[in-house]
Amino acid sequence: MSKPIAILLGAGKGVGASVTQMLQGKGYRVASVSRSGGQTNDQNTLSLAYDLSTPTNVSAVFKKVRDAWGEPSVIVYNGAALHPTNYKKPFDVSLEHFEQDLAVNTTAVFIALKEAVTSFSKISSSATGTFVFVGNCLNEAPLADKGLLTLGTGKSAAAFLVSSAANAAAANEKDSRFYYIDQRTEQGDPMLKGVDGAAHAEFIEELIDGKANVPALATFVKDQGYKSFPRLT
């Protein structure tokens, strides 16, 4: 039996490294995508150098993976971009920087979802396609004093895209899952510091395995998994 295939868009330290380790431990062939790429390319690992600020690169990643291995059943999107702004003058950010960040935070996500839907329609009927977007609280709370205009705009749009994908899968009775995940403190506050890579990997594993019956927009707590909280706004 061939090994299942996963794509991690936005590899690196922290969440990316933990998710890669988890997927490899579960026997997945893993294609990890970052701007710098890596040195490991073998029958079970692809380290690909692509910049998500050029959204069409996402389709190139999927083509490379399909040509090498076949259709992926797990997609994890961990890319993010931010040009910090003066929170008192948020619209002083240049159009160029706004568009650069939107490309990574939203447009590339749109393409990744399109490609994922195509892949999930072609994988074995015994497999379940799972798409996970690594988000944060910005789809609910602007954190106005943090200067996160471009990131928050992108995260909010990404949350809508993921919800739309989940709703479409349900309407079409497709056995595919789509999630926007958001780590919180035990009290439900935004995780401004201490974002935990291992906690993300553990929760994503639960989502892949279908152990967690959670909504598309899923908040979670380290060592507790999914936990519902009132909206922040």
N, C-alpha and C positions, 0 to 999 in steps of 0.2 A: 504494500500500500504506500502510495506517495505521501510525503509529508505535507501538512497544511502550510499555507503561505501567508505571511503577514508583511505589511508595509508600514514603516514608521516614518512619517514626514515630520522632520524636525528632531533629529537625533542630537546627542550631546550628553553633557553631564546631567545629573539630577534625574528628572522624570524620564528623559529619553534613555539614559543608561539603565535605569531600573526596569523600564518596560521591555527593553531589548533583552535583558537577562531573564526576565519572566517568560517571554515568548520562546526564547531558546530552550529554557528549562522545560517547556511544555511540548517541545519537539517541533516547533515551527521553523521553517525556512524564513529568514528575516532579511528584508531589504531595508536598510537604514539610510535615510537621506539627510544630508546636511550640506552646508555651503562648502566645507572643506573635504567632505568625503572621508575615506579611510583606506587602510591598507589591506583589509581582509575581504577577499572575494573567492569563495569556494562553492561547493555544491549546496551548502546550507546558509551561506551568508553573502549578502551583497552590500558593500559600503559605497553609496553613490553620492557624487558631488553635484548637487543642483541647488540653485538659489530660488526659493519660493517667491521672491519678489518679482520673478518672471513666471506668472501663473501657468503658462503653457508648458513649463517644465514638468508640471504634475502629470500631464498626459504622457510625456516622454518617460517618466519614471514607470508608469503603469505598462507602457509598451516594452520597456526593458525587462521588467519582471515577467510579463506574459511570455516574451520570447525565450527567457531563460528557464522559467519554471512552470508557468501556467497562471491561472486566475487566483488572486488572493482572496481569502475569506475574512481576513481581519485587517482593518485600516485604522491606524492611530494618527491623528493630526495633532502635532505638538509644536507647530510653528507659531511664532509671534513676532511682532515688530512694533517698536514705539519710538517716536520722536517726542520727548517730553515737552510740555507746553507750560507757559505761565498760567496758573489756574485763574488768575484775575483777567487774563487776556488770552483765552484759549484759541481764538481765531487768528492769532498772530502766526500760527504755524503756516508754513508755505504750502501751496497747492502741491508742489513736487513731493514734499515729505508726507503730506496727507495721502496722496495717491500711492506712494511707495508702501506705506504701512497698510493701507486698505488692500493692496495686492496680496500681501502675506496673510492678513487677518480675515479676509473675506473672499476675494476673487479666487485665490488658490483653493480655498475650502469648497467653493462652489464647484470647481472642476474636480476636486477629489471626490466629492459626493456623486457627481455625474459618473465618474469612472467606477466608483464603488458599486453603484446601482447596476452598471453593466456587468461587472465581475460577479456580483451576487446572483445575477440571473443565469450565470453559466456554471457555477460551482455545483458539485454533487448535491443531490436532493437530501443526502444524509448530513450535510453541513449547513451551518447557519452563518450568514454573513453578519459581521459586527463592525460598525463604524463608531469610533470614539473620538470626539473632539475634546482636547484638554483646555477647558475654559477657566473662568474665575467668576467673581461676583459682579463683574461690570455689566452684565446683561440685566441686572436688577438695580444696581446702585452706582451712580456716576462717580462716587468718591471725589467730589468736585474740587477739593483742595489738593489733589495729588498730581494734577497736570497730565491726565491720562486720556485726553480727548481722542487721539487717533486709535489707541488700543481699545478704549471703550466702545467707540463706534464699530470697530471690527468685531469685537466679541458679541455685541448685541445683534449684529447682522448674522454672525455665524450661528448664534443660538436659534434665530428664526429659520435659517437654512436647515439646521439639524432637525428642528421640530417639523418642518415641512416634509423632510425625508421620512421621518418616523410616521407621520400621518398618512403619507402616500403608501407606505408599506402596509399599514393596517388596512387602508381602504382597498388595496389590491390583494389583500390576504396573502402577502408575501412573508416568508419566515426570515426576515432580515431585521436587524436591530440598529438603531441610531441613537447616540447619546452625546450630550454636552455635559461634561462633568465639572464640578466646582467643589474644591476642598474647603471646608469650613472648620472653625474652632468648635469645641464641644458645645459652646453656647450659641453657635450659629452665626458668629461674626465672620467678616471677611478674613481670609488667611493672608494678611499683609506681609507677614514674615513666617519663615519656617515651613514653606511649601515642601512637602515630603514626597520624594520620588518613590520610595518603597511603598508608601500608602497608596499612591496613584496606581502603581503596578498591581498591588493586591486587589484594589477595587476594579480595575480594568479586567483582571483575571476573572473575577466574579461575574462581570458582565459578559465576557466571552463564553464562560461556562453556563450561562443562563441561570446562575444561582440567585441573582438579585432581581426581584420583580420591582423594577423602578421605572419612573417616567423618563421621557427623553431628556428633560432638563433635570439632572440628578445631582443633588448636593450630598457630600459624604464627609465622614469624620474618620480620622486615623484610628485603626483598630476596631471601628464600629461599622464601617461600610455605609450604606445608604441611610440617610437620616433627613427627614423632611423638616423644613423650617419655614416660618412665615416669611413672605417677601420682605426684602430689606427696604423697599420704598412703597 
